Amino acid sequence: MASSNLQLTLDAARVRVGEKWIGAGAPVFVIAEIGINHNGSVEIAKRLIDGAVLAGADAVKFQKRTPEKCVPRDQWNVERDTPWGRMTYIEYRHRVEFGPREYAEIDRYCAERRMLWFASCWDEDSVDFIESFDPPCYKAASASLTDIPLLKKMRATGRPLILSTGMSTAEEIDAAVKAVGRENLLVAHSTSSYPCPPEHLNLNMIRTLKAGYPECPIGYSGHEVGLAPTWAAVTLGATFVERHVTLDRAMWGSDQAASVEIVGLLRMVANIRDIERSLGDGVKRIYEGEISARSKLRRVAGATSTN
């Protein structure tokens, strides 16, 4: 009976995304978030996709917005300096936003490279837009956690939903989970500082979320500088991890400084796989490589050494 209950728990804490499982017993699912680090260039996006493929990531993620719905009206005409000259904020948001032609090319390219892709949708129209590309799942950004109509819009597609929990209280997280239900739901611990100082990462929240939502795979969406906290998240039980990726952390853009360059992504994924192999199953055993040392070095009370 205990074994049966354990299997039910394991099954409940697994979600299928594309052809891969995320959760109990599955390899850590690595998401390389391109976001808007492409700066409106499909060619940069392709180079980042290539980097994710090279590193062995499982998926790349973009962000999709309808600028007129996501930018407060009083900020539309605020001017700012950009790499493309001085322009209003609403013009800038359109400048870095991909449309149908760009996403069609991304969809084609990811299929060619055998890379899953999906997006964080910041408004309901964007869900309709991304849905036309048959994504394997959706991601609700931390900023959207309290936008219940948007969460329900993504949930209504019937696809798995990843819920990011930055800048949120425990009560807000619980309300969001109750609104969308726990089936096919994944929850990511996150702190929405860019970049995030180590003392604000609070990685033990991974354990808290695992205890609070045992039916849901729990992961980590990091915005820190460096890789050690992401590796620590895996040892704490994160079943998926997400990090922003960039070609150069000095590039223009609000997310670049908290991103991982491709060389760093290679190290991150390789070491995650090493950590997975190292953790084992927690059952003590004697390994083949220990047998020779055991026969030579093991001391037993009262035995006489022959060395």
KAQUINOR-V233539 format. One record per residue. NEAR is the number of other ideal C-beta (glycine too) atoms within 12 Angstrom. D_FIRST is the distance of its C-alpha to the first C-alpha in Angstrom with 1 decimal. Layout:
# KAQUINOR-V233539
near: [NEAR NEAR]
d_first: [D_FIRST D_FIRST]
This chain:
# KAQUINOR-V233539
near: [7 8 9 10 12 15 15 16 19 20 21 21 34 31 34 21 35 24 13 27 26 39 35 26 18 25 26 40 42 47 50 47 44 50 39 40 41 39 30 26 25 26 17 30 40 26 28 44 40 25 35 42 29 20 33 25 42 36 40 44 50 47 40 44 34 24 29 20 23 30 24 14 13 10 18 21 15 18 15 21 13 21 17 16 12 13 20 21 25 26 24 31 30 23 25 37 33 35 21 16 12 26 30 17 23 37 31 19 26 36 17 15 24 19 36 35 45 43 42 45 40 37 30 28 20 37 36 20 29 38 25 17 31 19 36 37 40 46 48 48 43 33 26 40 38 24 30 21 18 37 37 21 29 42 30 19 27 18 32 38 43 50 51 41 43 34 22 30 14 20 14 24 34 22 19 37 31 18 27 37 20 27 22 31 42 48 48 45 48 48 31 27 23 27 25 31 16 19 11 21 30 27 34 20 31 36 21 21 40 29 17 22 35 26 27 38 45 47 46 48 48 47 39 36 25 24 28 20 36 43 32 27 40 36 25 28 31 43 42 50 51 47 51 45 48 36 32 22 24 11 25 26 31 25 33 31 23 34 39 43 30 31 19 31 38 24 22 41 36 21 26 37 22 16 27 25 14 13 19 12 10 6 8 8 11 13 12 9 9 14 13 12 12 14 13 12 12 14 12 10 6 6 9 8 10 6 8]
d_first: [0.0 3.8 5.4 5.0 6.3 8.6 9.9 10.7 12.5 14.3 15.4 16.6 18.6 20.5 23.7 26.0 29.7 32.0 30.6 28.6 25.2 25.3 22.3 19.3 20.0 23.4 26.9 28.6 30.5 34.1 36.3 40.1 41.6 45.2 45.5 49.3 50.2 51.9 54.7 55.3 55.8 53.8 55.1 53.5 50.3 50.4 51.1 48.0 45.9 47.3 46.4 42.8 42.6 44.3 41.9 38.8 37.6 35.3 37.2 40.3 40.7 43.8 44.8 46.4 48.6 51.3 53.8 55.6 52.3 50.9 54.2 55.6 58.9 60.9 59.9 60.9 64.5 63.9 65.4 63.9 64.9 62.8 63.3 64.7 67.2 67.4 65.6 64.0 60.3 59.5 61.4 59.5 56.1 57.3 58.5 55.1 53.2 52.4 53.1 52.4 54.5 52.9 49.3 50.1 51.3 48.2 46.0 48.0 48.1 44.4 43.7 46.3 44.7 41.1 40.1 38.0 39.8 39.3 40.8 40.6 42.4 44.4 45.5 44.7 47.4 46.0 42.7 44.7 46.6 43.6 41.7 44.5 43.4 39.8 38.1 34.5 33.8 35.7 36.1 37.1 39.4 39.1 42.4 40.8 37.7 39.5 41.0 38.6 40.6 40.5 36.8 36.3 38.8 36.8 33.6 35.4 35.8 32.2 32.0 29.8 31.3 31.7 32.6 34.8 35.0 38.3 40.8 38.3 37.0 33.4 34.3 35.7 32.7 30.5 33.0 33.1 29.3 29.3 32.3 30.7 27.0 24.2 23.6 25.3 26.6 27.2 28.7 31.3 32.5 36.3 39.5 42.4 45.2 47.2 47.1 44.7 45.5 42.8 42.7 41.7 38.8 36.2 33.5 31.1 30.7 28.4 25.9 26.7 26.1 22.8 21.6 23.4 22.3 18.9 18.9 22.2 23.4 25.8 29.0 32.5 35.9 38.6 42.3 43.3 45.9 44.4 41.2 39.6 37.8 36.1 34.9 33.7 31.8 29.9 29.0 27.8 25.3 27.5 26.2 29.6 33.1 36.3 39.8 43.2 45.3 49.0 51.8 53.6 52.6 56.2 56.3 57.1 54.2 52.2 49.0 50.6 50.8 47.0 46.3 45.6 48.2 47.2 47.6 45.3 42.7 42.9 42.2 39.4 37.4 38.1 37.0 33.8 32.9 33.9 31.7 28.6 29.3 30.0 26.8 24.6 20.9 21.4 20.6 23.8 25.6 29.2 30.7 33.4 36.0 35.4 36.1 39.9 40.0 37.7 40.0 43.1 42.2 39.5 41.2 40.2 41.9 44.8 44.9 48.2 48.4 50.2 51.1]
